[in-house]
Amino acid sequence: MREAVILKVGLASTTVAVVLVFSGCKSPSALTAEAIGCRVTGIEIVDSEFKREGSTTAWCARCEDVTYQCATNPERNRVECREVADGAAPCR
């Protein structure tokens, strides 16, 4: 679901309309926090093979010194994370 917000900003004698579109997509940090029960502020997205390849649906994250491999569907409405050994592929 997308929402559009229109803000009218007056600049001198000119009015500029700025449109912001919110797609409802969650960040990897938010998805990870949901899946493992950690606070979003405690999530660190770590370097991984997924990140180096530019994947947007798989990533590695760390919370409280535990590393997780996570994956979501393209719609970002489901996520699964599993614990992996620190420094193990693909989370290195």
RAMONOR-V363672 format. One record per backbone hydrogen bond with DSSP energy under -1.0 kcal/mol. CO is the residue of the C=O (numbers start at 1). NH is the residue of the N-H. Records with the same first field share a line. If there is no record, write none. Layout:
CO=NH  NH
This chain:
3=22
5=20
7=18
9=16
11=14
14=11
16=9
18=7
20=5
22=3
27=31
28=32
29=33
30=34
31=35
32=36
33=37
39=42
40=43
44=62
48=52
49=53
50=55
51=54
57=72
59=70
60=46
61=68
62=44
63=66
66=63
67=84
68=61
69=82
70=59
71=80
73=76
78=73
80=71
82=69
85=88
88=91
90=49  92
